[in-house]
Amino acid sequence: QVQLVESGGGLVQAGGSLRLSCVASRSDVQANMMHWYRQAPGRQRELIASITRTNSMYYTDDVKGRFTISRDNAKNTVYLQMNSLKPEDTAVYYCNADLYIGRFLRNYWGQGTQVTVSS
């Protein structure tokens, strides 16, 4: 069984920074596409950033220029550097990844990590 384990959430003041990490719990997997989503109270979960194995990146307009997604393929880890945080960034942040285990490709979710930005 494979899990995506997230870390790095917390409470920060507006204008501050946080760095989220997400790592696959097994080393014998290969991560393909990796994503960060977030879900604010009363809202649907939304995709905010994606990255391919060759480091092509996508950002939603809300976070473009403030957040940076990156990855370490050797460690099956994806990161989200969040700068210039705003109160409206408050949400539970989830990583999501397509993982190859042998020749089988499956999609996995992390457990979520809370990010709270105070004004």
Backbone as a printed PyTorch tensor [residue, N CA C, xyz], in Angstrom:
tensor([[[  0.8420,  -1.1870,   0.0000],
         [  0.0000,   0.0000,   0.0000],
         [  0.8810,   1.2410,   0.0000]],

        [[  0.4570,   2.2240,  -0.7600],
         [  1.2240,   3.4550,  -0.8780],
         [  0.4120,   4.5930,  -0.2920]],

        [[  1.0900,   5.4630,   0.4110],
         [  0.4560,   6.6780,   0.9140],
         [  1.2630,   7.8880,   0.4820]],

        [[  0.5700,   9.0000,   0.3430],
         [  1.2240,  10.2890,   0.1680],
         [  1.1660,  11.0060,   1.5040]],

        [[  2.3300,  11.3700,   2.0200],
         [  2.4200,  11.9580,   3.3540],
         [  2.8180,  13.4220,   3.2190]],

        [[  1.9460,  14.2920,   3.7040],
         [  2.1700,  15.7200,   3.5890],
         [  2.6900,  16.2940,   4.8970]],

        [[  3.3950,  17.4100,   4.7730],
         [  3.8670,  18.1350,   5.9510],
         [  4.0700,  19.5920,   5.5790]],

        [[  4.1750,  20.4430,   6.6040],
         [  4.5440,  21.8280,   6.3690],
         [  3.4430,  22.8490,   6.5600]],

        [[  2.2200,  22.4000,   6.8100],
         [  1.1530,  23.3650,   7.0350],
         [  1.3070,  24.0640,   8.3750]],

        [[  0.4420,  25.0380,   8.6180],
         [  0.4820,  25.7480,   9.8900],
         [ -0.2090,  27.0800,   9.8140]],

        [[  0.0560,  27.8900,  10.8310],
         [ -0.5250,  29.2270,  10.9480],
         [  0.5440,  30.2570,  10.6210]],

        [[  0.1820,  31.2010,   9.7630],
         [  1.1290,  32.2330,   9.3570],
         [  0.3790,  33.5380,   9.1730]],

        [[  1.0650,  34.6380,   9.3700],
         [  0.4500,  35.9430,   9.1470],
         [  0.4230,  36.2700,   7.6630]],

        [[ -0.5040,  37.1110,   7.2870],
         [ -0.5860,  37.5680,   5.9000],
         [  0.7580,  38.1640,   5.4800]],

        [[  1.1630,  37.8060,   4.2550],
         [  2.4550,  38.2420,   3.7500],
         [  3.5760,  37.2590,   4.0150]],

        [[  3.3100,  36.2790,   4.8520],
         [  4.3200,  35.2890,   5.2030],
         [  4.4370,  34.1690,   4.1850]],

        [[  5.2620,  33.1820,   4.5400],
         [  5.5550,  32.0710,   3.6360],
         [  5.4490,  30.7400,   4.3660]],

        [[  5.1160,  29.7220,   3.6140],
         [  5.1410,  28.3380,   4.0820],
         [  5.6140,  27.4570,   2.9330]],

        [[  6.2080,  26.3170,   3.2920],
         [  6.5990,  25.3430,   2.2830],
         [  5.9830,  24.0050,   2.6340]],

        [[  5.1630,  23.4900,   1.7320],
         [  4.5450,  22.1850,   1.9090],
         [  5.3740,  21.1250,   1.2020]],

        [[  5.3970,  19.9420,   1.7930],
         [  6.0630,  18.7920,   1.1890],
         [  5.0970,  17.6210,   1.1440]],

        [[  5.3030,  16.7550,   0.1690],
         [  4.4780,  15.5510,   0.0360],
         [  5.3660,  14.4540,  -0.5370]],

        [[  5.4700,  13.3370,   0.1860],
         [  6.3500,  12.2520,  -0.2300],
         [  5.5800,  10.9430,  -0.2740]],

        [[  5.8880,  10.1400,  -1.2740],
         [  5.3020,   8.7950,  -1.3570],
         [  5.9540,   7.9060,  -0.3080]],

        [[  5.1390,   7.0520,   0.3210],
         [  5.6240,   6.2590,   1.4510],
         [  6.4620,   5.0630,   1.0340]],

        [[  6.5070,   4.7530,  -0.2570],
         [  7.3310,   3.6520,  -0.7460],
         [  8.3100,   4.1870,  -1.7750]],

        [[  9.5210,   3.6290,  -1.7760],
         [ 10.5520,   4.0980,  -2.7030],
         [ 10.5060,   3.3650,  -4.0360]],

        [[  9.7320,   2.2730,  -4.1220],
         [  9.6980,   1.4830,  -5.3560],
         [  8.5640,   1.9110,  -6.2660]],

        [[  8.1830,   3.1800,  -6.1880],
         [  7.1730,   3.7360,  -7.0760],
         [  7.8130,   4.8080,  -7.9270]],

        [[  7.1420,   5.1270,  -9.0330],
         [  7.5990,   6.2290,  -9.8620],
         [  6.4430,   7.2030, -10.0140]],

        [[  6.6790,   8.4400,  -9.5990],
         [  5.6280,   9.4490,  -9.6910],
         [  5.5850,  10.0320, -11.0890]],

        [[  4.3820,  10.1430, -11.6240],
         [  4.1920,  10.7690, -12.9200],
         [  3.7320,  12.2030, -12.6700]],

        [[  2.5230,  12.5410, -13.0340],
         [  2.0200,  13.8840, -12.7420],
         [  1.8250,  14.0360, -11.2380]],

        [[  2.1530,  15.2220, -10.7290],
         [  1.9450,  15.5370,  -9.3100],
         [  1.2330,  16.8800,  -9.2130]],

        [[  0.3360,  16.9980,  -8.2370],
         [ -0.5320,  18.1710,  -8.1540],
         [ -0.6910,  18.6140,  -6.7040]],

        [[ -1.0450,  19.8580,  -6.5510],
         [ -1.5300,  20.3940,  -5.2770],
         [ -2.9420,  20.9340,  -5.4790]],

        [[ -3.8300,  20.5410,  -4.5850],
         [ -5.1960,  21.0400,  -4.5350],
         [ -5.3790,  21.7330,  -3.1790]],

        [[ -6.4650,  22.5040,  -3.0910],
         [ -6.8380,  23.0430,  -1.7900],
         [ -8.3540,  23.1000,  -1.6890]],

        [[ -8.8260,  23.0510,  -0.4520],
         [-10.2630,  23.1360,  -0.2030],
         [-10.4910,  24.0540,   0.9850]],

        [[-11.1350,  25.1820,   0.7060],
         [-11.4960,  26.1350,   1.7510],
         [-12.8580,  25.7490,   2.3220]],

        [[-13.1730,  26.1790,   3.5370],
         [-14.4710,  25.8430,   4.1380],
         [-15.6220,  26.2770,   3.2440]],

        [[-16.5550,  25.3480,   3.0170],
         [-17.7300,  25.6590,   2.2200],
         [-17.4970,  25.7340,   0.7310]],

        [[-16.2940,  25.3650,   0.2800],
         [-15.9830,  25.4520,  -1.1410],
         [-15.5300,  24.0810,  -1.6460]],

        [[-15.5730,  23.9390,  -2.9590],
         [-15.1120,  22.6960,  -3.5750],
         [-13.5900,  22.6460,  -3.6000]],

        [[-13.0660,  21.4290,  -3.6190],
         [-11.6320,  21.2580,  -3.7740],
         [-11.2240,  21.7530,  -5.1610]],

        [[-10.1280,  22.5090,  -5.2210],
         [ -9.6950,  23.0830,  -6.4910],
         [ -8.2190,  22.7950,  -6.7340]],

        [[ -7.9050,  22.5680,  -8.0020],
         [ -6.5270,  22.3690,  -8.4180],
         [ -5.8200,  23.7210,  -8.4580]],

        [[ -4.6330,  23.7950,  -7.8320],
         [ -3.9200,  25.0650,  -7.8590],
         [ -2.5740,  24.9810,  -8.5760]],

        [[ -1.9590,  23.8050,  -8.6230],
         [ -0.6640,  23.7040,  -9.2910],
         [ -0.4000,  22.2560,  -9.6850]],

        [[  0.2840,  22.0890, -10.8180],
         [  0.6460,  20.7600, -11.3170],
         [  2.0600,  20.8030, -11.8640]],

        [[  2.7070,  19.6220, -11.8740],
         [  4.0590,  19.5390, -12.4200],
         [  4.2700,  18.1570, -13.0290]],

        [[  4.8820,  18.1250, -14.2130],
         [  5.2090,  16.8680, -14.8650],
         [  6.5870,  16.3760, -14.3900]],

        [[  6.9520,  15.1690, -14.7910],
         [  8.2740,  14.6350, -14.4270],
         [  9.3950,  15.4870, -14.9970]],

        [[  9.1250,  16.1340, -16.1290],
         [ 10.1430,  16.9720, -16.7690],
         [  9.9780,  18.4480, -16.4090]],

        [[  9.2550,  18.6960, -15.3310],
         [  9.1630,  20.0340, -14.7320],
         [  8.4200,  21.0720, -15.5620]],

        [[  7.4570,  20.6350, -16.3530],
         [  6.4830,  21.5820, -16.8940],
         [  5.4610,  21.8540, -15.8120]],

        [[  5.1380,  23.1260, -15.6100],
         [  4.2990,  23.5070, -14.4860],
         [  3.0450,  24.2460, -14.9290]],

        [[  2.0110,  24.1000, -14.1300],
         [  0.7420,  24.8050, -14.3390],
         [  0.3400,  25.4280, -13.0150]],

        [[ -0.2100,  26.6440, -13.0810],
         [ -0.7450,  27.3070, -11.8940],
         [ -2.0970,  27.9240, -12.2050]],

        [[ -2.9890,  27.8720, -11.2390],
         [ -4.2080,  28.6320, -11.3630],
         [ -3.8830,  30.1100, -11.1740]],

        [[ -4.7130,  30.9760, -11.7420],
         [ -4.4250,  32.4050, -11.6850],
         [ -4.3290,  32.9310, -10.2520]],

        [[ -5.0940,  32.3300,  -9.3230],
         [ -5.1090,  32.8070,  -7.9360],
         [ -3.7370,  32.7460,  -7.2650]],

        [[ -2.8860,  31.8020,  -7.6960],
         [ -1.6130,  31.5990,  -6.9960],
         [ -0.4080,  31.9220,  -7.8690]],

        [[ -0.6560,  32.1770,  -9.1450],
         [  0.4550,  32.4310, -10.0740],
         [  1.2800,  33.6270,  -9.6050]],

        [[  2.5930,  33.4590,  -9.5960],
         [  3.4790,  34.5210,  -9.1500],
         [  3.7630,  34.5250,  -7.6610]],

        [[  2.9790,  33.7660,  -6.8900],
         [  3.1710,  33.7000,  -5.4360],
         [  3.5950,  32.2990,  -4.9800]],

        [[  3.0750,  31.2720,  -5.6310],
         [  3.3610,  29.8870,  -5.2680],
         [  4.2700,  29.2710,  -6.3160]],

        [[  5.1280,  28.3520,  -5.8760],
         [  6.0110,  27.6220,  -6.7790],
         [  5.9510,  26.1400,  -6.4680]],

        [[  5.6140,  25.3460,  -7.4870],
         [  5.6160,  23.8960,  -7.3310],
         [  6.9390,  23.3610,  -7.8460]],

        [[  7.4820,  22.3750,  -7.1590],
         [  8.7210,  21.7340,  -7.5950],
         [  8.6880,  20.2760,  -7.1560]],

        [[  9.6390,  19.5000,  -7.6370],
         [  9.6470,  18.0840,  -7.2940],
         [ 11.0600,  17.5430,  -7.2830]],

        [[ 11.2220,  16.4350,  -6.5800],
         [ 12.4700,  15.6790,  -6.5700],
         [ 12.1080,  14.2610,  -6.9760]],

        [[ 12.3930,  13.9020,  -8.2110],
         [ 11.9820,  12.5890,  -8.7170],
         [ 12.6650,  11.4540,  -7.9650]],

        [[ 13.9050,  11.6490,  -7.5630],
         [ 14.6170,  10.5870,  -6.8430],
         [ 13.9640,  10.2860,  -5.5030]],

        [[ 13.3200,  11.2780,  -4.9200],
         [ 12.6880,  11.1080,  -3.6060],
         [ 11.1740,  10.9720,  -3.7000]],

        [[ 10.6290,  10.9700,  -4.9210],
         [  9.1720,  10.9000,  -5.0910],
         [  8.4710,  11.9360,  -4.2170]],

        [[  8.9860,  13.1480,  -4.2720],
         [  8.4970,  14.2280,  -3.4140],
         [  8.1000,  15.4240,  -4.2590]],

        [[  7.0150,  16.0630,  -3.8760],
         [  6.5830,  17.3010,  -4.5010],
         [  6.4910,  18.3660,  -3.4110]],

        [[  6.8390,  19.5850,  -3.7730],
         [  6.8560,  20.7030,  -2.8410],
         [  5.9390,  21.8110,  -3.3550]],

        [[  5.4890,  22.6390,  -2.4290],
         [  4.7610,  23.8490,  -2.7850],
         [  5.2820,  24.9760,  -1.8990]],

        [[  6.0450,  25.8650,  -2.5080],
         [  6.5330,  27.0560,  -1.8070],
         [  5.4890,  28.1460,  -1.9560]],

        [[  4.9740,  28.6150,  -0.8280],
         [  3.8960,  29.6060,  -0.8450],
         [  4.4090,  30.9000,  -0.2300]],

        [[  4.4690,  31.9350,  -1.0330],
         [  4.9240,  33.2570,  -0.5840],
         [  3.7820,  34.2650,  -0.6650]],

        [[  3.9650,  35.3830,   0.0000],
         [  2.9560,  36.4590,  -0.0210],
         [  1.5700,  35.9180,   0.2730]],

        [[  1.4660,  35.1230,   1.3090],
         [  0.2020,  34.4780,   1.6310],
         [ -0.8660,  35.4900,   2.0270]],

        [[ -2.1000,  35.1740,   1.6480],
         [ -3.2560,  36.0210,   1.9250],
         [ -4.2540,  35.2490,   2.7790]],

        [[ -5.1050,  35.9300,   3.5240],
         [ -6.1230,  35.2120,   4.2990],
         [ -6.9820,  34.2860,   3.4350]],

        [[ -7.2200,  34.6670,   2.2000],
         [ -8.0330,  33.8230,   1.3190],
         [ -7.3180,  32.5610,   0.8620]],

        [[ -6.0370,  32.4190,   1.1960],
         [ -5.3250,  31.1690,   0.9380],
         [ -5.6040,  30.1260,   2.0210]],

        [[ -6.2940,  30.5130,   3.0670],
         [ -6.6170,  29.5760,   4.1430],
         [ -7.4380,  28.4190,   3.6060]],

        [[ -6.9610,  27.2040,   3.8240],
         [ -7.6140,  26.0100,   3.2840],
         [ -6.8590,  24.7780,   3.7740]],

        [[ -7.4450,  23.6270,   3.5260],
         [ -6.7140,  22.3660,   3.6440],
         [ -6.0760,  22.0920,   2.2860]],

        [[ -4.7790,  21.8490,   2.2950],
         [ -4.0250,  21.6180,   1.0620],
         [ -3.7450,  20.1250,   0.9180]],

        [[ -4.0190,  19.6100,  -0.2630],
         [ -3.8650,  18.1900,  -0.5560],
         [ -2.8900,  17.9870,  -1.7180]],

        [[ -2.0040,  17.0160,  -1.5810],
         [ -1.2440,  16.6140,  -2.7550],
         [ -1.9500,  15.4370,  -3.4180]],

        [[ -1.6800,  15.3090,  -4.6910],
         [ -2.2880,  14.2590,  -5.5120],
         [ -1.2570,  13.8340,  -6.5330]],

        [[ -1.1570,  12.5300,  -6.7700],
         [ -0.1270,  12.0760,  -7.6990],
         [ -0.5610,  10.8140,  -8.4160]],

        [[ -0.1230,  10.6950,  -9.6540],
         [ -0.2360,   9.4450, -10.4070],
         [  1.0580,   8.6770, -10.1740]],

        [[  0.9320,   7.5080,  -9.5810],
         [  2.1070,   6.7080,  -9.2180],
         [  2.1130,   5.3940,  -9.9680]],

        [[  3.2680,   5.0710, -10.5700],
         [  3.4700,   3.7450, -11.1440],
         [  4.0360,   2.8350, -10.0520]],

        [[  3.3310,   1.6970,  -9.8630],
         [  3.8810,   0.6170,  -9.0540],
         [  4.0420,  -0.5450, -10.0070]],

        [[  5.2800,  -0.8300, -10.4170],
         [  5.4850,  -1.7500, -11.5280],
         [  4.8960,  -1.1220, -12.7840]],

        [[  4.0350,  -1.8720, -13.4670],
         [  3.4280,  -1.3370, -14.6840],
         [  2.0290,  -0.7670, -14.4500]],

        [[  1.6070,  -0.7210, -13.1790],
         [  0.2670,  -0.2520, -12.8610],
         [  0.3080,   1.2060, -12.4260]],

        [[ -0.5640,   2.0120, -13.0020],
         [ -0.6570,   3.4320, -12.6910],
         [ -1.9410,   3.6890, -11.9190]],

        [[ -1.7920,   4.3160, -10.7540],
         [ -2.9630,   4.6550,  -9.9460],
         [ -2.8100,   6.0650,  -9.4230]],

        [[ -3.9470,   6.6440,  -9.0860],
         [ -3.9750,   7.9900,  -8.5420],
         [ -4.1370,   7.9540,  -7.0190]],

        [[ -3.3770,   8.7710,  -6.3330],
         [ -3.3770,   8.7810,  -4.8710],
         [ -3.5420,  10.2090,  -4.3520]],

        [[ -4.1670,  10.3090,  -3.1610],
         [ -4.3370,  11.5750,  -2.4550],
         [ -3.5850,  11.5290,  -1.1290]],

        [[ -3.0390,  12.6800,  -0.7470],
         [ -2.5350,  12.8330,   0.6050],
         [ -3.6730,  13.0850,   1.5760]],

        [[ -3.3260,  13.1270,   2.8650],
         [ -4.3470,  13.2580,   3.9010],
         [ -4.7770,  14.7010,   4.1110]],

        [[ -4.0220,  15.6260,   3.5700],
         [ -4.3440,  17.0370,   3.7190],
         [ -3.5780,  17.6710,   4.8620]],

        [[ -3.2140,  18.9240,   4.6750],
         [ -2.5460,  19.6890,   5.7270],
         [ -3.1690,  21.0830,   5.7810]],

        [[ -3.4580,  21.5400,   6.9880],
         [ -4.1630,  22.8100,   7.1650],
         [ -3.1910,  23.9790,   7.0410]],

        [[ -3.5820,  24.9490,   6.2490],
         [ -2.8590,  26.2230,   6.1560],
         [ -3.8310,  27.3270,   6.5690]],

        [[ -3.4420,  28.0960,   7.5730],
         [ -4.2740,  29.1930,   8.0540],
         [ -3.4610,  30.4740,   7.9830]],

        [[ -4.0270,  31.4560,   7.2870],
         [ -3.3570,  32.7430,   7.1320],
         [ -4.1710,  33.7940,   7.8710]],

        [[ -3.5740,  34.4080,   8.8510],
         [ -4.2780,  35.4250,   9.6500],
         [ -4.0130,  36.8140,   9.0690]],

        [[ -5.0290,  37.6580,   9.2410],
         [ -4.9000,  39.0210,   8.6950],
         [ -4.2770,  39.9680,   9.7150]]])
